[in-house]
Amino acid sequence: MSAAEFYTIYIDRDPDVAYDDVKKVMDLALHWYRITSRYWIVYTTGDSEKWYGRLKKFVTNSGNLFICRLDIAERQGWMSEDFWNWLRERERSREARQIS
């Protein structure tokens, strides 16, 4: 199994695409955090190409999609405590796997 990585995904879905359809695909990640209705961070073993293949059907008519690996080592920001806890938990899990 590939090592899990963080990816940032911006998806502005086509108007006829339901949020639940997108969420079902995001649920394929090990974990995800939705920052806004269009902006997600996923923790996954899949790469950007795999995620593009999964999500492109939701944006083909008039939507937008951007997927990029996210390096969380260099970070600053003002986010909810819930977000920081989520991020730190994934980070600790990732570090533990690298040690073993």
C-alpha positions, -999 to 999 in steps of 0.1 A, spaced: 0 0 0 13 35 -8 20 59 19 -9 82 26 -6 119 16 -26 150 20 -43 165 -11 -62 197 -15 -93 195 -37 -113 224 -50 -145 213 -68 -171 236 -81 -195 209 -94 -220 212 -122 -254 225 -111 -271 192 -116 -246 173 -94 -257 167 -58 -234 172 -29 -241 136 -17 -226 123 -50 -194 142 -44 -193 132 -7 -196 95 -17 -164 99 -38 -146 118 -10 -155 89 13 -131 68 -7 -102 87 10 -89 74 43 -101 107 58 -113 140 46 -121 175 60 -144 198 42 -134 234 47 -161 249 25 -187 235 2 -161 235 -26 -128 231 -8 -117 198 8 -85 183 22 -82 145 18 -58 121 34 -54 93 9 -32 67 -7 -45 78 -41 -27 104 -62 -40 134 -80 -45 114 -112 -67 89 -94 -87 117 -77 -91 135 -111 -105 103 -126 -130 99 -97 -142 136 -97 -141 148 -133 -176 135 -141 -189 161 -117 -175 191 -135 -176 183 -172 -204 207 -182 -196 239 -164 -176 231 -132 -141 235 -121 -117 211 -104 -82 215 -90 -63 188 -71 -28 192 -56 -7 174 -31 -4 193 1 28 197 21 16 203 57 51 206 71 51 243 62 19 258 76 3 287 93 -33 298 96 -64 306 116 -88 277 114 -112 260 138 -99 239 166 -117 210 150 -97 214 119 -63 216 137 -72 185 157 -81 166 126 -49 176 109 -27 168 139 -43 134 143 -36 125 107 -1 138 110 6 117 141 -8 86 124 15 93 94 46 98 115 38 66 134 37 46 102 70 61 90 87 50 122 75 14 122 
